[in-house]
Amino acid sequence: MTTAYTYILQCANGEYYVGSTTDIEKRLQEHQAGLGGKFTSTHLPVKLVYIEDYSSIELAFARERQLHGWSRAKKEALINGDLSSLPSLSKSKH
């Protein structure tokens, strides 16, 4: 059963915002109302462009932290479903 989500919003200025929540509908409403976070409140409107579901908020938050470290290009590849290009877009290459 899904209990948490990691999501990516595209803000009006084109920037991406990554977050996690246990209630995606409520959280999106908060963002649109300017109550979701300082960054999104100054870059309205926002649009949900990506979502993943998890069995716990801890897992969703861990994924959020991971995505925060990703480049814009890597986030866009994820959003566009271009998973095969993710390794080549990583900052640390082995």
N, CA, C and O atoms as a CHARMM CRD file, in Angstrom:
* protein
*
  376
    1    1 MET  N      0.83800  -1.19400   0.00000 PROA 1      0.00000
    2    1 MET  CA     0.00000   0.00000   0.00000 PROA 1      0.00000
    3    1 MET  C      0.87800   1.25100   0.00000 PROA 1      0.00000
    4    1 MET  O      1.80900   1.36400   0.79800 PROA 1      0.00000
    5    2 THR  N      0.58300   2.16700  -0.87900 PROA 2      0.00000
    6    2 THR  CA     1.33300   3.41200  -0.96900 PROA 2      0.00000
    7    2 THR  C      0.95100   4.34100   0.17300 PROA 2      0.00000
    8    2 THR  O     -0.22900   4.58100   0.43000 PROA 2      0.00000
    9    3 THR  N      1.97100   4.86000   0.85300 PROA 3      0.00000
   10    3 THR  CA     1.68700   5.79600   1.93000 PROA 3      0.00000
   11    3 THR  C      2.45600   7.10400   1.79200 PROA 3      0.00000
   12    3 THR  O      2.22900   8.04000   2.55900 PROA 3      0.00000
   13    4 ALA  N      3.35700   7.17500   0.82700 PROA 4      0.00000
   14    4 ALA  CA     4.16500   8.39200   0.68800 PROA 4      0.00000
   15    4 ALA  C      4.59100   8.57800  -0.76100 PROA 4      0.00000
   16    4 ALA  O      4.57700   7.64200  -1.56100 PROA 4      0.00000
   17    5 TYR  N      4.96700   9.80900  -1.07400 PROA 5      0.00000
   18    5 TYR  CA     5.33000  10.17000  -2.44500 PROA 5      0.00000
   19    5 TYR  C      6.54800  11.08400  -2.45800 PROA 5      0.00000
   20    5 TYR  O      6.74000  11.90300  -1.56000 PROA 5      0.00000
   21    6 THR  N      7.35400  10.92900  -3.48100 PROA 6      0.00000
   22    6 THR  CA     8.38400  11.90200  -3.83000 PROA 6      0.00000
   23    6 THR  C      7.92200  12.51500  -5.14500 PROA 6      0.00000
   24    6 THR  O      7.48800  11.80400  -6.05100 PROA 6      0.00000
   25    7 TYR  N      8.01700  13.83300  -5.24300 PROA 7      0.00000
   26    7 TYR  CA     7.47600  14.49400  -6.42000 PROA 7      0.00000
   27    7 TYR  C      8.39900  15.61600  -6.88300 PROA 7      0.00000
   28    7 TYR  O      9.21600  16.13900  -6.12600 PROA 7      0.00000
   29    8 ILE  N      8.23500  15.96200  -8.15900 PROA 8      0.00000
   30    8 ILE  CA     8.95400  17.09500  -8.73200 PROA 8      0.00000
   31    8 ILE  C      7.92000  18.04100  -9.33400 PROA 8      0.00000
   32    8 ILE  O      7.05400  17.63700 -10.11000 PROA 8      0.00000
   33    9 LEU  N      8.03700  19.31000  -8.95600 PROA 9      0.00000
   34    9 LEU  CA     7.19200  20.35700  -9.51200 PROA 9      0.00000
   35    9 LEU  C      8.03400  21.22400 -10.43700 PROA 9      0.00000
   36    9 LEU  O      9.22100  21.43700 -10.18800 PROA 9      0.00000
   37   10 GLN  N      7.42800  21.71500 -11.49000 PROA 10     0.00000
   38   10 GLN  CA     8.06600  22.73800 -12.30300 PROA 10     0.00000
   39   10 GLN  C      7.39900  24.05700 -11.94200 PROA 10     0.00000
   40   10 GLN  O      6.18000  24.19700 -12.03300 PROA 10     0.00000
   41   11 CYS  N      8.21000  25.01400 -11.53500 PROA 11     0.00000
   42   11 CYS  CA     7.69800  26.31900 -11.12700 PROA 11     0.00000
   43   11 CYS  C      7.56300  27.23600 -12.34500 PROA 11     0.00000
   44   11 CYS  O      8.08100  26.93600 -13.42100 PROA 11     0.00000
   45   12 ALA  N      6.87100  28.33900 -12.16200 PROA 12     0.00000
   46   12 ALA  CA     6.61600  29.27800 -13.25100 PROA 12     0.00000
   47   12 ALA  C      7.90000  29.80200 -13.88300 PROA 12     0.00000
   48   12 ALA  O      7.91000  30.14800 -15.06400 PROA 12     0.00000
   49   13 ASN  N      8.98900  29.86400 -13.10600 PROA 13     0.00000
   50   13 ASN  CA    10.25500  30.35100 -13.64800 PROA 13     0.00000
   51   13 ASN  C     11.06200  29.24700 -14.32600 PROA 13     0.00000
   52   13 ASN  O     12.18600  29.48900 -14.76600 PROA 13     0.00000
   53   14 GLY  N     10.50100  28.03300 -14.41700 PROA 14     0.00000
   54   14 GLY  CA    11.16500  26.91800 -15.07700 PROA 14     0.00000
   55   14 GLY  C     12.01900  26.06700 -14.15700 PROA 14     0.00000
   56   14 GLY  O     12.48700  25.00200 -14.56100 PROA 14     0.00000
   57   15 GLU  N     12.23000  26.51200 -12.93800 PROA 15     0.00000
   58   15 GLU  CA    13.03000  25.74300 -11.97400 PROA 15     0.00000
   59   15 GLU  C     12.21800  24.55300 -11.46300 PROA 15     0.00000
   60   15 GLU  O     10.98800  24.54500 -11.51400 PROA 15     0.00000
   61   16 TYR  N     12.95200  23.54200 -10.96600 PROA 16     0.00000
   62   16 TYR  CA    12.30300  22.36700 -10.39800 PROA 16     0.00000
   63   16 TYR  C     12.36900  22.40700  -8.88000 PROA 16     0.00000
   64   16 TYR  O     13.34300  22.88100  -8.29500 PROA 16     0.00000
   65   17 TYR  N     11.32100  21.90300  -8.26000 PROA 17     0.00000
   66   17 TYR  CA    11.23100  21.77500  -6.80900 PROA 17     0.00000
   67   17 TYR  C     10.95900  20.30900  -6.50700 PROA 17     0.00000
   68   17 TYR  O     10.04400  19.71700  -7.08000 PROA 17     0.00000
   69   18 VAL  N     11.74100  19.72200  -5.61800 PROA 18     0.00000
   70   18 VAL  CA    11.56800  18.32400  -5.24200 PROA 18     0.00000
   71   18 VAL  C     11.06100  18.26600  -3.81000 PROA 18     0.00000
   72   18 VAL  O     11.58100  18.95600  -2.93300 PROA 18     0.00000
   73   19 GLY  N     10.04600  17.44400  -3.57400 PROA 19     0.00000
   74   19 GLY  CA     9.50300  17.30000  -2.24100 PROA 19     0.00000
   75   19 GLY  C      9.00400  15.89500  -1.98500 PROA 19     0.00000
   76   19 GLY  O      9.01000  15.04600  -2.87600 PROA 19     0.00000
   77   20 SER  N      8.56900  15.65700  -0.75000 PROA 20     0.00000
   78   20 SER  CA     7.96800  14.37700  -0.38000 PROA 20     0.00000
   79   20 SER  C      6.81100  14.65300   0.56500 PROA 20     0.00000
   80   20 SER  O      6.79800  15.65700   1.27700 PROA 20     0.00000
   81   21 THR  N      5.84000  13.74900   0.56300 PROA 21     0.00000
   82   21 THR  CA     4.63100  13.93700   1.36600 PROA 21     0.00000
   83   21 THR  C      3.89700  12.61600   1.53400 PROA 21     0.00000
   84   21 THR  O      4.15900  11.64700   0.82200 PROA 21     0.00000
   85   22 THR  N      2.98300  12.59600   2.47800 PROA 22     0.00000
   86   22 THR  CA     2.09500  11.44200   2.62600 PROA 22     0.00000
   87   22 THR  C      0.72700  11.71400   2.01500 PROA 22     0.00000
   88   22 THR  O     -0.08200  10.79500   1.88400 PROA 22     0.00000
   89   23 ASP  N      0.45400  12.96100   1.64000 PROA 23     0.00000
   90   23 ASP  CA    -0.83600  13.33100   1.05100 PROA 23     0.00000
   91   23 ASP  C     -0.58000  14.24200  -0.14900 PROA 23     0.00000
   92   23 ASP  O     -0.51900  15.46300  -0.00900 PROA 23     0.00000
   93   24 ILE  N     -0.43100  13.64400  -1.31800 PROA 24     0.00000
   94   24 ILE  CA    -0.02400  14.39400  -2.50300 PROA 24     0.00000
   95   24 ILE  C     -1.06000  15.43700  -2.91100 PROA 24     0.00000
   96   24 ILE  O     -0.68900  16.54700  -3.29300 PROA 24     0.00000
   97   25 GLU  N     -2.34300  15.11000  -2.84100 PROA 25     0.00000
   98   25 GLU  CA    -3.37200  16.08100  -3.24100 PROA 25     0.00000
   99   25 GLU  C     -3.33500  17.31200  -2.33700 PROA 25     0.00000
  100   25 GLU  O     -3.36600  18.44200  -2.82500 PROA 25     0.00000
  101   26 LYS  N     -3.27000  17.10100  -1.03600 PROA 26     0.00000
  102   26 LYS  CA    -3.21500  18.21700  -0.09500 PROA 26     0.00000
  103   26 LYS  C     -1.95500  19.04200  -0.30700 PROA 26     0.00000
  104   26 LYS  O     -1.99600  20.27200  -0.28400 PROA 26     0.00000
  105   27 ARG  N     -0.83600  18.35800  -0.51200 PROA 27     0.00000
  106   27 ARG  CA     0.43200  19.06900  -0.67900 PROA 27     0.00000
  107   27 ARG  C      0.42900  19.92100  -1.93900 PROA 27     0.00000
  108   27 ARG  O      0.92700  21.04600  -1.91800 PROA 27     0.00000
  109   28 LEU  N     -0.11900  19.41300  -3.03100 PROA 28     0.00000
  110   28 LEU  CA    -0.20200  20.19300  -4.26900 PROA 28     0.00000
  111   28 LEU  C     -1.08900  21.41700  -4.08000 PROA 28     0.00000
  112   28 LEU  O     -0.77700  22.49700  -4.58100 PROA 28     0.00000
  113   29 GLN  N     -2.18500  21.25200  -3.36300 PROA 29     0.00000
  114   29 GLN  CA    -3.06200  22.39100  -3.08000 PROA 29     0.00000
  115   29 GLN  C     -2.32000  23.43400  -2.24700 PROA 29     0.00000
  116   29 GLN  O     -2.45900  24.63500  -2.48100 PROA 29     0.00000
  117   30 GLU  N     -1.53900  22.97800  -1.28300 PROA 30     0.00000
  118   30 GLU  CA    -0.75000  23.90400  -0.46000 PROA 30     0.00000
  119   30 GLU  C      0.24700  24.67500  -1.31400 PROA 30     0.00000
  120   30 GLU  O      0.39500  25.88800  -1.16800 PROA 30     0.00000
  121   31 HSD  N      0.93100  23.96000  -2.20700 PROA 31     0.00000
  122   31 HSD  CA     1.89300  24.63400  -3.09300 PROA 31     0.00000
  123   31 HSD  C      1.18400  25.69500  -3.94300 PROA 31     0.00000
  124   31 HSD  O      1.65400  26.82900  -4.03400 PROA 31     0.00000
  125   32 GLN  N      0.06900  25.33600  -4.55800 PROA 32     0.00000
  126   32 GLN  CA    -0.64500  26.26900  -5.43100 PROA 32     0.00000
  127   32 GLN  C     -1.16600  27.48100  -4.65700 PROA 32     0.00000
  128   32 GLN  O     -1.30000  28.56800  -5.21800 PROA 32     0.00000
  129   33 ALA  N     -1.45900  27.29200  -3.37100 PROA 33     0.00000
  130   33 ALA  CA    -1.96200  28.38500  -2.53700 PROA 33     0.00000
  131   33 ALA  C     -0.83000  29.22100  -1.94400 PROA 33     0.00000
  132   33 ALA  O     -1.08100  30.17000  -1.20100 PROA 33     0.00000
  133   34 GLY  N      0.41300  28.87300  -2.26800 PROA 34     0.00000
  134   34 GLY  CA     1.54400  29.61600  -1.74200 PROA 34     0.00000
  135   34 GLY  C      1.95000  29.20600  -0.34300 PROA 34     0.00000
  136   34 GLY  O      2.71900  29.91200   0.31100 PROA 34     0.00000
  137   35 LEU  N      1.44700  28.07700   0.12800 PROA 35     0.00000
  138   35 LEU  CA     1.73200  27.60600   1.47900 PROA 35     0.00000
  139   35 LEU  C      2.67000  26.40100   1.49500 PROA 35     0.00000
  140   35 LEU  O      2.98700  25.88800   2.56800 PROA 35     0.00000
  141   36 GLY  N      3.11400  25.94600   0.34200 PROA 36     0.00000
  142   36 GLY  CA     3.88000  24.71100   0.24800 PROA 36     0.00000
  143   36 GLY  C      5.34700  24.83000   0.55000 PROA 36     0.00000
  144   36 GLY  O      5.98500  23.82800   0.87100 PROA 36     0.00000
  145   37 GLY  N      5.89200  25.98400   0.46300 PROA 37     0.00000
  146   37 GLY  CA     7.31600  26.18600   0.69600 PROA 37     0.00000
  147   37 GLY  C      7.70400  27.56700   0.22400 PROA 37     0.00000
  148   37 GLY  O      7.06300  28.13500  -0.66000 PROA 37     0.00000
  149   38 LYS  N      8.74500  28.10300   0.80900 PROA 38     0.00000
  150   38 LYS  CA     9.16000  29.46300   0.46700 PROA 38     0.00000
  151   38 LYS  C      9.50600  29.59700  -1.02400 PROA 38     0.00000
  152   38 LYS  O      9.11200  30.56600  -1.67400 PROA 38     0.00000
  153   39 PHE  N     10.24000  28.62300  -1.55200 PROA 39     0.00000
  154   39 PHE  CA    10.64200  28.70500  -2.95500 PROA 39     0.00000
  155   39 PHE  C      9.43700  28.68300  -3.88000 PROA 39     0.00000
  156   39 PHE  O      9.29800  29.54800  -4.74500 PROA 39     0.00000
  157   40 THR  N      8.56200  27.69100  -3.69800 PROA 40     0.00000
  158   40 THR  CA     7.41900  27.58800  -4.60900 PROA 40     0.00000
  159   40 THR  C      6.45000  28.74400  -4.43700 PROA 40     0.00000
  160   40 THR  O      5.80000  29.15100  -5.39900 PROA 40     0.00000
  161   41 SER  N      6.34200  29.28000  -3.23000 PROA 41     0.00000
  162   41 SER  CA     5.39200  30.37700  -3.00900 PROA 41     0.00000
  163   41 SER  C      5.76500  31.63700  -3.77500 PROA 41     0.00000
  164   41 SER  O      4.90700  32.47900  -4.03800 PROA 41     0.00000
  165   42 THR  N      7.02900  31.77400  -4.13200 PROA 42     0.00000
  166   42 THR  CA     7.46700  32.95300  -4.88900 PROA 42     0.00000
  167   42 THR  C      7.62100  32.66500  -6.38300 PROA 42     0.00000
  168   42 THR  O      8.04100  33.53400  -7.14700 PROA 42     0.00000
  169   43 HSD  N      7.27900  31.44300  -6.79500 PROA 43     0.00000
  170   43 HSD  CA     7.41500  31.05400  -8.20800 PROA 43     0.00000
  171   43 HSD  C      6.16500  30.33600  -8.70700 PROA 43     0.00000
  172   43 HSD  O      6.25500  29.31500  -9.38900 PROA 43     0.00000
  173   44 LEU  N      5.01200  30.87300  -8.36400 PROA 44     0.00000
  174   44 LEU  CA     3.74000  30.27100  -8.77500 PROA 44     0.00000
  175   44 LEU  C      3.37000  30.67000 -10.19200 PROA 44     0.00000
  176   44 LEU  O      3.80600  31.72100 -10.66100 PROA 44     0.00000
  177   45 PRO  N      2.58100  29.86600 -10.88400 PROA 45     0.00000
  178   45 PRO  CA     2.04000  28.59700 -10.43600 PROA 45     0.00000
  179   45 PRO  C      3.05500  27.47200 -10.60000 PROA 45     0.00000
  180   45 PRO  O      4.08300  27.62700 -11.26000 PROA 45     0.00000
  181   46 VAL  N      2.74100  26.34500  -9.98500 PROA 46     0.00000
  182   46 VAL  CA     3.58600  25.16500 -10.10500 PROA 46     0.00000
  183   46 VAL  C      2.80200  24.06300 -10.80900 PROA 46     0.00000
  184   46 VAL  O      1.57100  24.04700 -10.80100 PROA 46     0.00000
  185   47 LYS  N      3.54000  23.15300 -11.41200 PROA 47     0.00000
  186   47 LYS  CA     2.91800  22.05600 -12.15500 PROA 47     0.00000
  187   47 LYS  C      3.60900  20.76000 -11.75300 PROA 47     0.00000
  188   47 LYS  O      4.83800  20.68700 -11.77600 PROA 47     0.00000
  189   48 LEU  N      2.84800  19.74400 -11.39000 PROA 48     0.00000
  190   48 LEU  CA     3.40700  18.43700 -11.06300 PROA 48     0.00000
  191   48 LEU  C      3.91300  17.79800 -12.35300 PROA 48     0.00000
  192   48 LEU  O      3.14600  17.60300 -13.29600 PROA 48     0.00000
  193   49 VAL  N      5.22100  17.46900 -12.39300 PROA 49     0.00000
  194   49 VAL  CA     5.78800  16.88100 -13.60800 PROA 49     0.00000
  195   49 VAL  C      6.31400  15.46900 -13.39100 PROA 49     0.00000
  196   49 VAL  O      6.63100  14.77400 -14.35600 PROA 49     0.00000
  197   50 TYR  N      6.41000  15.03200 -12.11700 PROA 50     0.00000
  198   50 TYR  CA     6.92000  13.68800 -11.84100 PROA 50     0.00000
  199   50 TYR  C      6.50800  13.25900 -10.44100 PROA 50     0.00000
  200   50 TYR  O      6.46100  14.07400  -9.51900 PROA 50     0.00000
  201   51 ILE  N      6.21100  11.97400 -10.28900 PROA 51     0.00000
  202   51 ILE  CA     5.85200  11.43900  -8.97600 PROA 51     0.00000
  203   51 ILE  C      6.27500   9.97900  -8.87400 PROA 51     0.00000
  204   51 ILE  O      6.17900   9.22200  -9.84000 PROA 51     0.00000
  205   52 GLU  N      6.74300   9.59500  -7.69200 PROA 52     0.00000
  206   52 GLU  CA     7.05500   8.20500  -7.35800 PROA 52     0.00000
  207   52 GLU  C      6.34500   7.89200  -6.05100 PROA 52     0.00000
  208   52 GLU  O      6.19800   8.76600  -5.19700 PROA 52     0.00000
  209   53 ASP  N      5.90000   6.64000  -5.89000 PROA 53     0.00000
  210   53 ASP  CA     5.24000   6.27800  -4.65000 PROA 53     0.00000
  211   53 ASP  C      6.09700   5.29000  -3.85600 PROA 53     0.00000
  212   53 ASP  O      6.83600   4.48300  -4.42000 PROA 53     0.00000
  213   54 TYR  N      5.97200   5.38200  -2.52500 PROA 54     0.00000
  214   54 TYR  CA     6.76400   4.58200  -1.59100 PROA 54     0.00000
  215   54 TYR  C      5.89900   4.04800  -0.46600 PROA 54     0.00000
  216   54 TYR  O      4.80600   4.55200  -0.20900 PROA 54     0.00000
  217   55 SER  N      6.40200   3.02100   0.20100 PROA 55     0.00000
  218   55 SER  CA     5.66500   2.39900   1.29300 PROA 55     0.00000
  219   55 SER  C      5.82300   3.13700   2.61500 PROA 55     0.00000
  220   55 SER  O      5.11800   2.83700   3.57800 PROA 55     0.00000
  221   56 SER  N      6.74600   4.10400   2.67400 PROA 56     0.00000
  222   56 SER  CA     6.92900   4.87800   3.91100 PROA 56     0.00000
  223   56 SER  C      7.44100   6.27700   3.58800 PROA 56     0.00000
  224   56 SER  O      8.04800   6.50300   2.54100 PROA 56     0.00000
  225   57 ILE  N      7.19000   7.20800   4.49800 PROA 57     0.00000
  226   57 ILE  CA     7.67300   8.57600   4.31300 PROA 57     0.00000
  227   57 ILE  C      9.18900   8.61100   4.41300 PROA 57     0.00000
  228   57 ILE  O      9.82500   9.46200   3.79100 PROA 57     0.00000
  229   58 GLU  N      9.77900   7.70800   5.18100 PROA 58     0.00000
  230   58 GLU  CA    11.23800   7.66100   5.29400 PROA 58     0.00000
  231   58 GLU  C     11.88500   7.34500   3.94800 PROA 58     0.00000
  232   58 GLU  O     12.89300   7.94900   3.58200 PROA 58     0.00000
  233   59 LEU  N     11.30600   6.40300   3.21600 PROA 59     0.00000
  234   59 LEU  CA    11.83200   6.06900   1.88400 PROA 59     0.00000
  235   59 LEU  C     11.61800   7.22300   0.90600 PROA 59     0.00000
  236   59 LEU  O     12.50000   7.53800   0.10800 PROA 59     0.00000
  237   60 ALA  N     10.45400   7.84400   0.97100 PROA 60     0.00000
  238   60 ALA  CA    10.16400   8.97400   0.08700 PROA 60     0.00000
  239   60 ALA  C     11.10300  10.13600   0.37100 PROA 60     0.00000
  240   60 ALA  O     11.58800  10.78800  -0.55400 PROA 60     0.00000
  241   61 PHE  N     11.36200  10.39500   1.65200 PROA 61     0.00000
  242   61 PHE  CA    12.26000  11.49200   2.01900 PROA 61     0.00000
  243   61 PHE  C     13.69100  11.18800   1.59200 PROA 61     0.00000
  244   61 PHE  O     14.40200  12.08900   1.14900 PROA 61     0.00000
  245   62 ALA  N     14.12400   9.94300   1.71500 PROA 62     0.00000
  246   62 ALA  CA    15.47000   9.55800   1.27300 PROA 62     0.00000
  247   62 ALA  C     15.61200   9.79200  -0.23200 PROA 62     0.00000
  248   62 ALA  O     16.64900  10.27300  -0.69100 PROA 62     0.00000
  249   63 ARG  N     14.58500   9.45800  -0.99100 PROA 63     0.00000
  250   63 ARG  CA    14.61300   9.68600  -2.44100 PROA 63     0.00000
  251   63 ARG  C     14.62200  11.18700  -2.74600 PROA 63     0.00000
  252   63 ARG  O     15.31900  11.63500  -3.65700 PROA 63     0.00000
  253   64 GLU  N     13.84900  11.95800  -1.98300 PROA 64     0.00000
  254   64 GLU  CA    13.85400  13.41200  -2.15600 PROA 64     0.00000
  255   64 GLU  C     15.27100  13.95400  -1.98600 PROA 64     0.00000
  256   64 GLU  O     15.74100  14.74400  -2.80400 PROA 64     0.00000
  257   65 ARG  N     15.94400  13.52900  -0.92700 PROA 65     0.00000
  258   65 ARG  CA    17.30700  14.00600  -0.66000 PROA 65     0.00000
  259   65 ARG  C     18.23700  13.62500  -1.81600 PROA 65     0.00000
  260   65 ARG  O     19.10200  14.40900  -2.20700 PROA 65     0.00000
  261   66 GLN  N     18.05600  12.42500  -2.35400 PROA 66     0.00000
  262   66 GLN  CA    18.87400  11.97800  -3.48400 PROA 66     0.00000
  263   66 GLN  C     18.65200  12.88000  -4.68700 PROA 66     0.00000
  264   66 GLN  O     19.61100  13.31900  -5.32100 PROA 66     0.00000
  265   67 LEU  N     17.38800  13.15800  -5.00600 PROA 67     0.00000
  266   67 LEU  CA    17.07100  13.97500  -6.18000 PROA 67     0.00000
  267   67 LEU  C     17.54700  15.41700  -6.02800 PROA 67     0.00000
  268   67 LEU  O     17.85900  16.07300  -7.02200 PROA 67     0.00000
  269   68 HSD  N     17.60600  15.91200  -4.80300 PROA 68     0.00000
  270   68 HSD  CA    18.11800  17.27300  -4.58300 PROA 68     0.00000
  271   68 HSD  C     19.54900  17.41100  -5.10200 PROA 68     0.00000
  272   68 HSD  O     19.94400  18.48800  -5.54600 PROA 68     0.00000
  273   69 GLY  N     20.31400  16.34600  -5.04800 PROA 69     0.00000
  274   69 GLY  CA    21.69700  16.38800  -5.49800 PROA 69     0.00000
  275   69 GLY  C     21.88000  16.21400  -6.99700 PROA 69     0.00000
  276   69 GLY  O     22.99900  16.30400  -7.50200 PROA 69     0.00000
  277   70 TRP  N     20.80900  15.97200  -7.69500 PROA 70     0.00000
  278   70 TRP  CA    20.88900  15.73500  -9.13400 PROA 70     0.00000
  279   70 TRP  C     20.93300  17.03800  -9.91100 PROA 70     0.00000
  280   70 TRP  O     20.37700  18.05300  -9.49200 PROA 70     0.00000
  281   71 SER  N     21.60600  16.98900 -11.05100 PROA 71     0.00000
  282   71 SER  CA    21.64600  18.14500 -11.94600 PROA 71     0.00000
  283   71 SER  C     20.28100  18.32400 -12.61500 PROA 71     0.00000
  284   71 SER  O     19.44000  17.42400 -12.60000 PROA 71     0.00000
  285   72 ARG  N     20.08800  19.48200 -13.18900 PROA 72     0.00000
  286   72 ARG  CA    18.85200  19.75400 -13.92900 PROA 72     0.00000
  287   72 ARG  C     18.68200  18.75600 -15.07500 PROA 72     0.00000
  288   72 ARG  O     17.58500  18.24900 -15.30600 PROA 72     0.00000
  289   73 ALA  N     19.76900  18.48100 -15.78700 PROA 73     0.00000
  290   73 ALA  CA    19.70300  17.54700 -16.91500 PROA 73     0.00000
  291   73 ALA  C     19.28700  16.15100 -16.45800 PROA 73     0.00000
  292   73 ALA  O     18.50900  15.48000 -17.13600 PROA 73     0.00000
  293   74 LYS  N     19.79500  15.72300 -15.33200 PROA 74     0.00000
  294   74 LYS  CA    19.46100  14.39500 -14.81900 PROA 74     0.00000
  295   74 LYS  C     18.00100  14.35500 -14.36400 PROA 74     0.00000
  296   74 LYS  O     17.30700  13.36600 -14.60300 PROA 74     0.00000
  297   75 LYS  N     17.52900  15.42200 -13.71100 PROA 75     0.00000
  298   75 LYS  CA    16.12000  15.48400 -13.31900 PROA 75     0.00000
  299   75 LYS  C     15.22000  15.45700 -14.55200 PROA 75     0.00000
  300   75 LYS  O     14.18500  14.79000 -14.55200 PROA 75     0.00000
  301   76 GLU  N     15.60900  16.17400 -15.59300 PROA 76     0.00000
  302   76 GLU  CA    14.79300  16.19500 -16.81000 PROA 76     0.00000
  303   76 GLU  C     14.76000  14.82900 -17.48700 PROA 76     0.00000
  304   76 GLU  O     13.73100  14.43600 -18.03600 PROA 76     0.00000
  305   77 ALA  N     15.86900  14.10400 -17.45300 PROA 77     0.00000
  306   77 ALA  CA    15.88100  12.75300 -18.00800 PROA 77     0.00000
  307   77 ALA  C     14.91100  11.85900 -17.23800 PROA 77     0.00000
  308   77 ALA  O     14.18200  11.07000 -17.83900 PROA 77     0.00000
  309   78 LEU  N     14.90100  11.97800 -15.91500 PROA 78     0.00000
  310   78 LEU  CA    13.97200  11.20800 -15.09100 PROA 78     0.00000
  311   78 LEU  C     12.52800  11.59200 -15.41800 PROA 78     0.00000
  312   78 LEU  O     11.68300  10.72100 -15.62400 PROA 78     0.00000
  313   79 ILE  N     12.25100  12.87300 -15.46500 PROA 79     0.00000
  314   79 ILE  CA    10.90400  13.36700 -15.76800 PROA 79     0.00000
  315   79 ILE  C     10.43400  12.84700 -17.12500 PROA 79     0.00000
  316   79 ILE  O      9.27100  12.47600 -17.28300 PROA 79     0.00000
  317   80 ASN  N     11.33700  12.82200 -18.09800 PROA 80     0.00000
  318   80 ASN  CA    10.99900  12.39200 -19.45600 PROA 80     0.00000
  319   80 ASN  C     11.03600  10.88300 -19.64100 PROA 80     0.00000
  320   80 ASN  O     10.76100  10.38500 -20.73300 PROA 80     0.00000
  321   81 GLY  N     11.37700  10.14400 -18.57700 PROA 81     0.00000
  322   81 GLY  CA    11.41800   8.69000 -18.66500 PROA 81     0.00000
  323   81 GLY  C     12.62600   8.14500 -19.39100 PROA 81     0.00000
  324   81 GLY  O     12.63500   6.98000 -19.78800 PROA 81     0.00000
  325   82 ASP  N     13.64100   8.96000 -19.57100 PROA 82     0.00000
  326   82 ASP  CA    14.86400   8.55600 -20.27200 PROA 82     0.00000
  327   82 ASP  C     15.85200   7.95900 -19.26400 PROA 82     0.00000
  328   82 ASP  O     16.92800   8.51200 -19.03600 PROA 82     0.00000
  329   83 LEU  N     15.47700   6.83700 -18.66900 PROA 83     0.00000
  330   83 LEU  CA    16.26400   6.23100 -17.60100 PROA 83     0.00000
  331   83 LEU  C     17.62900   5.74100 -18.06500 PROA 83     0.00000
  332   83 LEU  O     18.57100   5.70000 -17.27400 PROA 83     0.00000
  333   84 SER  N     17.74600   5.37000 -19.32800 PROA 84     0.00000
  334   84 SER  CA    19.02900   4.86700 -19.83200 PROA 84     0.00000
  335   84 SER  C     20.11900   5.93400 -19.83700 PROA 84     0.00000
  336   84 SER  O     21.30400   5.60000 -19.81800 PROA 84     0.00000
  337   85 SER  N     19.74300   7.20500 -19.86300 PROA 85     0.00000
  338   85 SER  CA    20.75200   8.26800 -19.88400 PROA 85     0.00000
  339   85 SER  C     21.17300   8.71100 -18.47900 PROA 85     0.00000
  340   85 SER  O     22.12000   9.48700 -18.35200 PROA 85     0.00000
  341   86 LEU  N     20.50400   8.24500 -17.42500 PROA 86     0.00000
  342   86 LEU  CA    20.82700   8.67400 -16.07100 PROA 86     0.00000
  343   86 LEU  C     22.27300   8.40000 -15.68000 PROA 86     0.00000
  344   86 LEU  O     22.91700   9.29200 -15.12700 PROA 86     0.00000
  345   87 PRO  N     22.82200   7.20300 -15.94000 PROA 87     0.00000
  346   87 PRO  CA    24.21400   6.96600 -15.54800 PROA 87     0.00000
  347   87 PRO  C     25.19800   7.93700 -16.19700 PROA 87     0.00000
  348   87 PRO  O     26.15100   8.36700 -15.54900 PROA 87     0.00000
  349   88 SER  N     24.98800   8.28200 -17.44100 PROA 88     0.00000
  350   88 SER  CA    25.92200   9.18400 -18.12400 PROA 88     0.00000
  351   88 SER  C     25.80500  10.62100 -17.62500 PROA 88     0.00000
  352   88 SER  O     26.70700  11.43000 -17.84100 PROA 88     0.00000
  353   89 LEU  N     24.69100  10.94100 -16.95800 PROA 89     0.00000
  354   89 LEU  CA    24.49200  12.28800 -16.43700 PROA 89     0.00000
  355   89 LEU  C     24.93100  12.43900 -14.97000 PROA 89     0.00000
  356   89 LEU  O     24.83200  13.51900 -14.38700 PROA 89     0.00000
  357   90 SER  N     25.40800  11.35300 -14.40200 PROA 90     0.00000
  358   90 SER  CA    25.85400  11.39200 -13.00500 PROA 90     0.00000
  359   90 SER  C     27.09200  12.22900 -12.86600 PROA 90     0.00000
  360   90 SER  O     27.94800  12.24000 -13.75100 PROA 90     0.00000
  361   91 LYS  N     27.19500  12.94800 -11.73500 PROA 91     0.00000
  362   91 LYS  CA    28.36300  13.78700 -11.47200 PROA 91     0.00000
  363   91 LYS  C     29.60900  12.95400 -11.24400 PROA 91     0.00000
  364   91 LYS  O     30.68700  13.30200 -11.72500 PROA 91     0.00000
  365   92 SER  N     29.46900  11.85600 -10.51500 PROA 92     0.00000
  366   92 SER  CA    30.63300  11.00100 -10.25000 PROA 92     0.00000
  367   92 SER  C     30.57900   9.80200 -11.17200 PROA 92     0.00000
  368   92 SER  O     29.66500   8.98100 -11.09600 PROA 92     0.00000
  369   93 LYS  N     31.54600   9.71200 -12.02300 PROA 93     0.00000
  370   93 LYS  CA    31.63600   8.60300 -12.97000 PROA 93     0.00000
  371   93 LYS  C     32.78700   7.70500 -12.54100 PROA 93     0.00000
  372   93 LYS  O     33.87900   8.18800 -12.24400 PROA 93     0.00000
  373   94 HSD  N     32.54200   6.40300 -12.50900 PROA 94     0.00000
  374   94 HSD  CA    33.55000   5.43900 -12.03900 PROA 94     0.00000
  375   94 HSD  C     34.32000   4.87400 -13.19300 PROA 94     0.00000
  376   94 HSD  O     35.21000   4.04800 -12.99500 PROA 94     0.00000
